[in-house]
Amino acid sequence: MLPGQPEPVPLPGNAAVDAAIIGEGFADLAAARRLRQIDPALPVAELAASRLAEGASGRNSGFMTDLPHELTSDDYSGHGDDRAMIALNRHAIAFAQAADDDYGINRNFFDPVGKINGAASPTADALNRSCAQHLSGLGEANEFLDAQAMTTATGSRHYLSGGYTPGTVMLQAAGFIRGFGEGLRASGVGIWENTPVIAFARSSTG
Ligand SMILES: Cc1cc2nc3c(=O)[nH]c(=O)nc-3n(C[C@H](O)[C@H](O)[C@H](O)COP(=O)(O)OP(=O)(O)OC[C@H]3O[C@@H](n4cnc5c(N)ncnc54)[C@H](O)[C@@H]3O)c2cc1C
């Protein structure tokens, strides 16, 4: 869905940097941004095995959620008091939002629109109800949509219910990762693509 990228620029030769980050995923790009926030002049390089956005971070479903999404719990909502995790998630979303603003990433690639968890079976409907109770118990905003409300929202009679939560950002993940990498590059971070790290050698300059 995105236009092609310019030709990749691999690491052209030896480079001396204070921080070399291996990879081009969310964690790697966020680390580079954070290091440059702490020291705007710090020499930083990202060594990316492939192209920007060709890994998991650029090819996922794009749900950047603030609420627990715990697949091992009965209703995805977690195992108890998730307030610390929710706070951490919101901190991360704010970090991503600030990067989006600073790097001028296309607004359509970072859309704070919330999400609806649709249930198409009685089991899933029960999970939606249980999740809504859990969230309300935590004081978290959520809205339970019945079958009629889901038909109105989706145009389909497929769903028995839906759980709307407002804090999810929908990413166009590849566009967001590309924009993040381009923003870092424009700020002086070396983004070297097609540059897999194949070995480490420890050395000391004394
Ligand atoms: C199909 C799918 C859907 C998903 N949907 C969601 C979702 O909706 N919401 C959500 O929050 N999460 C989702 N995820 C999970 C999410 O994509 C990952 O948790 C996230 O991308 C992990 O980011 P990361 O930076 O830790 O690792 P990665 O994105 O995997 O980045 C690591 C990078 O390191 C590079 N690398 C590895 N070894 C080397 C090396 N030796 N030299 C150089 N580079 C190297 C790789 O090329 C890779 O790009 C989904 C995952 C998949 C696969």
PDBQT file of the ligand as one rigid body, heavy atoms in Angstrom, charges set to zero:
ROOT
HETATM    1  C1  LIG A 301       1.546 -10.727  12.331  1.00  0.00    +0.000 C 
HETATM    2  C2  LIG A 301       1.862  -9.934  13.584  1.00  0.00    +0.000 A 
HETATM    3  C3  LIG A 301       0.911  -9.074  14.108  1.00  0.00    +0.000 A 
HETATM    4  C4  LIG A 301       1.191  -8.346  15.260  1.00  0.00    +0.000 A 
HETATM    5  N1  LIG A 301       0.273  -7.438  15.700  1.00  0.00    +0.000 NA
HETATM    6  C5  LIG A 301       0.578  -6.640  16.764  1.00  0.00    +0.000 A 
HETATM    7  C6  LIG A 301      -0.301  -5.609  17.177  1.00  0.00    +0.000 A 
HETATM    8  O1  LIG A 301      -1.353  -5.380  16.575  1.00  0.00    +0.000 OA
HETATM    9  N2  LIG A 301       0.059  -4.855  18.261  1.00  0.00    +0.000 N 
HETATM   10  C7  LIG A 301       1.241  -5.059  18.938  1.00  0.00    +0.000 A 
HETATM   11  O2  LIG A 301       1.533  -4.339  19.905  1.00  0.00    +0.000 OA
HETATM   12  N3  LIG A 301       2.109  -6.026  18.544  1.00  0.00    +0.000 NA
HETATM   13  C8  LIG A 301       1.808  -6.802  17.475  1.00  0.00    +0.000 A 
HETATM   14  N4  LIG A 301       2.702  -7.741  17.064  1.00  0.00    +0.000 N 
HETATM   15  C9  LIG A 301       3.962  -7.878  17.804  1.00  0.00    +0.000 C 
HETATM   16  C10 LIG A 301       4.944  -6.736  17.445  1.00  0.00    +0.000 C 
HETATM   17  O3  LIG A 301       5.067  -6.613  16.036  1.00  0.00    +0.000 OA
HETATM   18  C11 LIG A 301       6.310  -7.056  18.070  1.00  0.00    +0.000 C 
HETATM   19  O4  LIG A 301       6.155  -7.253  19.454  1.00  0.00    +0.000 OA
HETATM   20  C12 LIG A 301       7.280  -5.899  17.842  1.00  0.00    +0.000 C 
HETATM   21  O5  LIG A 301       7.444  -5.654  16.452  1.00  0.00    +0.000 OA
HETATM   22  C13 LIG A 301       8.617  -6.213  18.479  1.00  0.00    +0.000 C 
HETATM   23  O6  LIG A 301       9.457  -5.114  18.246  1.00  0.00    +0.000 OA
HETATM   24  P1  LIG A 301      10.991  -5.215  18.484  1.00  0.00    +0.000 P 
HETATM   25  O7  LIG A 301      11.596  -3.899  18.158  1.00  0.00    +0.000 OA
HETATM   26  O8  LIG A 301      11.231  -5.781  19.850  1.00  0.00    +0.000 OA
HETATM   27  O9  LIG A 301      11.494  -6.371  17.485  1.00  0.00    +0.000 OA
HETATM   28  P2  LIG A 301      11.428  -6.473  15.873  1.00  0.00    +0.000 P 
HETATM   29  O10 LIG A 301      10.331  -5.653  15.283  1.00  0.00    +0.000 OA
HETATM   30  O11 LIG A 301      11.460  -7.934  15.564  1.00  0.00    +0.000 OA
HETATM   31  O12 LIG A 301      12.781  -5.787  15.450  1.00  0.00    +0.000 OA
HETATM   32  C14 LIG A 301      14.021  -6.424  15.580  1.00  0.00    +0.000 C 
HETATM   33  C15 LIG A 301      14.810  -6.058  14.353  1.00  0.00    +0.000 C 
HETATM   34  O13 LIG A 301      16.160  -6.481  14.552  1.00  0.00    +0.000 OA
HETATM   35  C16 LIG A 301      16.661  -6.862  13.299  1.00  0.00    +0.000 C 
HETATM   36  N5  LIG A 301      17.787  -7.775  13.538  1.00  0.00    +0.000 N 
HETATM   37  C17 LIG A 301      17.766  -8.976  14.151  1.00  0.00    +0.000 A 
HETATM   38  N6  LIG A 301      19.005  -9.499  14.201  1.00  0.00    +0.000 NA
HETATM   39  C18 LIG A 301      19.820  -8.600  13.608  1.00  0.00    +0.000 A 
HETATM   40  C19 LIG A 301      21.225  -8.565  13.337  1.00  0.00    +0.000 A 
HETATM   41  N7  LIG A 301      22.036  -9.573  13.675  1.00  0.00    +0.000 N 
HETATM   42  N8  LIG A 301      21.735  -7.483  12.706  1.00  0.00    +0.000 NA
HETATM   43  C20 LIG A 301      20.927  -6.445  12.358  1.00  0.00    +0.000 A 
HETATM   44  N9  LIG A 301      19.592  -6.415  12.594  1.00  0.00    +0.000 NA
HETATM   45  C21 LIG A 301      19.045  -7.493  13.200  1.00  0.00    +0.000 A 
HETATM   46  C22 LIG A 301      15.503  -7.533  12.576  1.00  0.00    +0.000 C 
HETATM   47  O14 LIG A 301      15.690  -7.411  11.169  1.00  0.00    +0.000 OA
HETATM   48  C23 LIG A 301      14.308  -6.759  13.084  1.00  0.00    +0.000 C 
HETATM   49  O15 LIG A 301      13.848  -5.793  12.181  1.00  0.00    +0.000 OA
HETATM   50  C24 LIG A 301       2.440  -8.493  15.917  1.00  0.00    +0.000 A 
HETATM   51  C25 LIG A 301       3.403  -9.359  15.375  1.00  0.00    +0.000 A 
HETATM   52  C26 LIG A 301       3.117 -10.047  14.223  1.00  0.00    +0.000 A 
HETATM   53  C27 LIG A 301       4.192 -10.952  13.638  1.00  0.00    +0.000 C 
ENDROOT
TORSDOF 0
